[in-house]
Amino acid sequence: MKNKLIWMLAITVLLISACDSKKTESSEADDKELATEETSTEPLGADAEVLEGMNVYFVNIEDGATVTSPLTVEMGVNGMEVEPAGELTKYKGHHHLIIDGEFEPKGMVVPADTTHIHFGKGQTSTEVKLSPGAHTLTLQFADGFHRSYGEKMSAQINITVE
């Protein structure tokens, strides 16, 4: 009987010890996760600083070009990555093409209408139909929530459609 009691006591101590160590490991992991969330002050998306060398550009059209409609527009970016809309990731986003309009200020959501074309699937080229005459095309890069990276991540060209 005495051996049985000692044996049961030993098993109980081992079980309690095992439970406490799992609780400690879990608590430490939870604390690390909370600490990361609470202390992470690094800005994401449009809140991130636009660094030297980051820009957008028209790949296949130069400022002052005379073109025909429909027009193929190829869009490029330096220093950031193109990804579909929906996720907010530092130095990633997608293109917007603004026809006969200006860049959107940093942090502002790019409108979605007939003159603000969104490429939220991560597209880097499109075909647009334009009326004959003078037009401006503004390329605007924005984060996964369509918030503009501002003037530094925009490019504007003037074209004439024959």
Secondary structure by P-SEA (a helix, b strand, c coil): caaaaaaaaaaaaaaaaaaaaaaaaaaaaaaaaaaaaaacccccccccccccccccccccccccccccccbbbbbbbccbbbbbcccccccccbbbbbccbbbbcccccccccccccccccccccbbbbbccccbbbbbbbbcccccccccccbbbbbbbcc
